Amino acid sequence: MVRIIAVLFLAASMYFWYESQSNGHALTDLAAQDLICGDVIAPCQVGNRSYNILVPQGEGPFPAVIFFHGSGGSGASVIRDAALVAPLLQKGYALIAPSALDVTYSGGRRLSGWIWEGQRDGRDDYRFVQDVINDATSKFPIQEEDLIVAGHSNGATFVWYLACEGLDTRLRNFATIGGTPVRDRLLSCADVRPSFNLYHTHGTADSVVPVDGTQRTATWHGWLGAIEAVEMMAAASGCSEKEEIATSETTETTRWYGCQSGAEFRVDLNDGGHEIPTNWVETLFAWSQDLP
């Protein structure tokens, strides 16, 4: 029993450590504009909440990635990660990074995190997303018709549910990393022909959110597996074609297309862990360019 408790404590510690870290890169020498708000020191305010933003140099308007951090993170921690943001800026993408409020995790620990239900504890994270988009597109040269919504871990799980809610017609392309839906909280669009495009990335050595998911326990709902979750969406969308290929020595790709809803779904399984893959921006860009 002592050994089991120790293992569970170690896993929980790893979860919050991974979530609260960037990739250890400093925000230096990035070709971003000086803005009226949005940097680490002065984030943009939306009501009593905030987001950070980086915009490439030039006139624009620019396509943008809205990126949701993991547990314990913030919009500031996202824009500090030069390994993530530098290639986005180089490709002419702005980066919008909202910050979550605190939530209570099992064991009573409070850290920043996204509420998948959208509304709970007097807050509505879905509404906050719409407010952030409205504010950013009114202040900065952002193409609101060319947005990609992405997230890592807790942020990725939130993105799954945000995609399924379909609350904002500007949001059609979603990319998730190392986070899947909760097993006993079914996606609201699982049987209504979801029409969004989704690209999911997951490490086969992920010990925080295992690639094959987990079962429900007395203290946790359990995660859906990566392939399981995307295949459920593909089936609901009436996808008729499935392709499995080894896209590199370390990555296997499964793609569903020919969907009645017009959507496309893709899963990349790599040999990494819970971190954001170093080539993620490159593959995200290639995926988005291939969409119909």
C-alpha positions in Angstrom: 0.0 0.0 0.0 2.8 2.4 0.9 4.4 1.6 -2.5 1.1 2.3 -4.3 0.7 5.7 -2.6 4.2 6.6 -3.4 3.7 5.8 -7.1 0.5 7.8 -7.2 2.2 10.8 -5.5 5.0 10.6 -8.0 2.6 10.6 -10.9 0.7 13.6 -9.5 3.9 15.4 -9.0 5.0 14.8 -12.5 1.6 16.0 -13.8 1.8 19.3 -12.1 5.6 19.7 -12.9 5.0 19.1 -16.6 2.0 21.4 -16.7 3.8 24.3 -15.0 6.9 24.3 -17.1 7.6 25.8 -20.5 10.3 24.1 -22.5 13.0 26.0 -20.8 13.5 28.6 -23.6 13.7 32.3 -23.1 11.6 34.8 -25.0 14.5 36.5 -26.9 15.1 37.7 -30.4 11.5 37.0 -31.6 10.2 39.0 -34.5 7.1 40.3 -32.8 5.4 43.7 -32.8 5.3 46.1 -29.9 1.7 46.1 -28.8 -0.6 48.1 -26.5 -0.9 45.0 -24.3 -0.3 41.3 -24.3 3.3 40.9 -23.1 4.4 39.1 -20.0 4.3 42.2 -17.8 1.1 43.7 -19.1 -1.4 41.1 -20.5 -4.6 42.2 -22.2 -7.5 42.4 -19.9 -11.0 41.0 -20.7 -13.2 41.8 -17.7 -11.4 40.3 -14.7 -9.4 37.9 -16.8 -6.5 38.2 -19.2 -4.6 36.9 -22.2 -1.2 37.3 -23.7 -0.5 37.8 -27.4 2.4 38.0 -29.9 1.9 39.4 -33.4 4.4 39.1 -36.3 6.0 42.2 -37.6 4.3 43.7 -40.7 0.9 45.0 -41.5 -1.2 41.9 -41.5 -3.9 40.8 -41.0 -2.4 37.6 -39.7 -3.7 34.1 -39.1 -3.5 33.1 -35.5 -3.1 30.2 -33.1 -5.1 30.4 -29.9 -3.1 28.2 -27.4 -4.5 26.9 -24.1 -1.9 26.1 -21.5 -1.9 23.1 -19.2 -2.6 22.9 -15.4 -0.5 25.4 -13.4 0.4 27.3 -16.6 -0.6 30.8 -17.9 -0.7 32.8 -21.1 2.6 34.3 -20.0 4.3 30.9 -19.7 3.1 30.1 -23.3 4.6 33.2 -24.9 7.8 32.6 -23.0 8.4 29.4 -24.8 10.5 30.4 -27.8 10.6 26.9 -29.1 6.8 27.1 -29.6 6.3 30.7 -30.6 9.4 31.5 -32.7 8.4 29.2 -35.6 4.8 30.5 -35.4 5.9 34.0 -35.8 8.4 33.1 -38.6 5.5 31.5 -40.5 3.4 34.7 -40.1 1.1 33.5 -37.4 0.1 35.5 -34.3 -0.2 33.6 -31.0 -3.1 34.3 -28.6 -2.6 32.7 -25.1 -5.5 33.0 -22.7 -4.9 32.4 -18.9 -7.1 30.1 -16.9 -8.3 30.7 -13.4 -7.6 28.3 -10.5 -9.5 25.1 -10.1 -9.3 22.5 -7.3 -7.7 19.2 -8.2 -8.0 15.9 -6.3 -6.2 16.2 -3.0 -7.4 19.8 -2.6 -4.5 21.4 -4.6 -5.5 24.6 -6.4 -3.8 25.5 -9.7 -4.8 27.2 -12.9 -6.9 25.0 -15.1 -9.7 25.0 -17.7 -13.3 24.0 -16.9 -14.5 21.5 -19.5 -18.1 22.0 -18.7 -17.8 25.6 -19.8 -19.8 26.9 -16.8 -19.0 26.1 -13.2 -18.0 27.9 -10.0 -19.4 31.2 -11.3 -17.3 31.2 -14.4 -17.8 30.4 -18.1 -14.6 29.4 -19.9 -16.4 29.0 -23.2 -17.7 32.6 -23.0 -14.2 33.7 -22.0 -12.8 32.3 -25.2 -15.3 34.2 -27.3 -14.5 37.4 -25.4 -10.8 36.9 -26.0 -11.3 36.4 -29.7 -13.5 39.5 -30.0 -11.1 41.6 -28.0 -8.0 40.4 -29.9 -9.5 40.8 -33.4 -10.7 44.3 -32.5 -7.4 45.5 -31.2 -4.9 43.7 -33.4 -4.5 42.7 -37.1 -5.8 39.2 -36.7 -7.8 37.3 -39.4 -10.8 36.0 -37.5 -11.7 33.7 -40.3 -8.2 32.0 -40.1 -7.9 30.7 -36.5 -6.4 27.5 -35.2 -7.4 26.5 -31.6 -4.7 24.4 -29.9 -3.9 23.2 -26.4 -1.6 21.0 -24.3 -2.6 18.5 -21.6 -5.4 20.1 -19.5 -5.6 22.8 -22.2 -6.0 20.0 -24.9 -8.8 18.4 -23.0 -10.5 21.7 -22.8 -10.1 22.2 -26.6 -11.8 18.9 -27.3 -14.9 20.0 -25.4 -14.7 23.5 -26.9 -14.7 22.1 -30.4 -17.7 19.9 -29.7 -19.7 22.8 -28.3 -19.6 24.6 -31.6 -20.4 27.9 -30.0 -18.3 30.1 -32.3 -18.5 29.6 -36.1 -15.1 31.2 -36.5 -13.6 28.1 -34.8 -13.3 25.1 -37.2 -9.7 23.9 -36.9 -8.4 22.3 -33.6 -5.1 20.8 -32.6 -4.6 19.0 -29.3 -1.4 17.7 -27.6 -1.2 15.1 -24.8 -4.8 15.6 -23.6 -7.9 13.6 -24.3 -11.6 13.8 -23.2 -12.7 12.4 -19.9 -14.0 8.9 -20.1 -17.3 9.3 -18.3 -18.1 12.8 -19.7 -19.1 12.1 -23.3 -18.5 14.8 -25.9 -21.7 16.6 -26.8 -21.1 16.2 -30.5 -20.4 12.5 -30.5 -23.6 11.8 -32.3 -24.4 14.9 -34.3 -22.0 14.9 -37.3 -19.2 17.1 -36.0 -17.9 19.2 -38.8 -14.7 20.6 -37.3 -11.2 19.4 -38.3 -9.0 18.0 -35.5 -5.3 17.1 -35.3 -4.2 15.2 -32.2 -0.6 14.5 -31.1 0.3 12.1 -28.4 3.5 10.5 -27.0 3.4 6.8 -26.6 5.6 7.1 -23.5 3.3 9.7 -21.9 2.9 8.7 -18.2 0.7 11.7 -17.4 -2.2 11.1 -19.8 -1.4 7.6 -21.2 -1.9 7.3 -25.0 -4.2 4.3 -24.5 -6.2 6.2 -21.8 -7.2 5.0 -18.3 -10.2 3.4 -16.7 -12.4 5.1 -14.1 -11.2 4.7 -10.5 -12.6 5.8 -7.1 -10.9 9.1 -7.4 -10.7 9.9 -11.2 -13.1 9.6 -14.2 -10.4 8.2 -16.5 -9.1 9.3 -19.9 -10.1 8.2 -23.3 -7.3 6.8 -25.4 -5.9 9.0 -28.2 -7.0 6.7 -31.1 -10.2 5.8 -29.3 -11.3 9.5 -28.9 -10.5 10.6 -32.5 -12.0 7.4 -34.0 -15.2 8.2 -32.1 -15.4 11.7 -33.7 -14.5 10.2 -37.2 -17.4 7.7 -36.8 -19.8 10.4 -35.8 -18.7 12.4 -38.8 -19.4 9.6 -41.2 -15.8 9.3 -42.4 -15.4 6.6 -45.1 -11.6 6.5 -45.5 -8.9 5.6 -43.0 -5.2 5.7 -43.7 -2.3 4.6 -41.5 1.2 5.5 -42.4 4.6 5.9 -40.8 5.4 9.6 -41.4 8.9 9.3 -39.8 11.0 6.9 -37.9 9.4 8.1 -34.6 5.9 9.0 -35.7 2.9 7.0 -36.9 0.0 8.9 -38.4 -3.7 7.8 -38.7 -5.9 9.9 -40.8 -9.7 9.8 -41.4 -11.2 11.6 -44.4 -14.1 11.3 -46.9 -16.3 12.4 -44.0 -20.0 13.2 -44.6 -19.7 16.3 -42.5 -16.7 17.6 -44.5 -14.4 17.2 -41.6 -10.9 15.6 -41.4 -9.3 13.9 -38.4 -5.7 13.0 -37.8 -3.7 11.4 -34.9 0.1 11.5 -34.7 1.6 9.0 -32.2 5.3 9.7 -31.5 7.8 8.0 -29.2 7.9 11.0 -26.8 6.3 11.7 -23.4 4.0 14.4 -22.2 6.0 17.3 -23.7 5.1 19.3 -26.9 7.1 17.7 -29.7 9.9 19.9 -31.1 8.5 19.7 -34.6 4.9 20.3 -33.7 4.6 23.7 -35.3 6.0 22.3 -38.6 3.4 19.5 -38.6 0.6 21.8 -37.5 1.4 24.1 -40.4 1.6 21.3 -42.9 -1.7 19.9 -41.6 -3.5 23.2 -41.8 -2.3 23.9 -45.3 -3.7 20.5 -46.5 -7.2 21.1 -45.2 -9.9 21.6 -47.9 
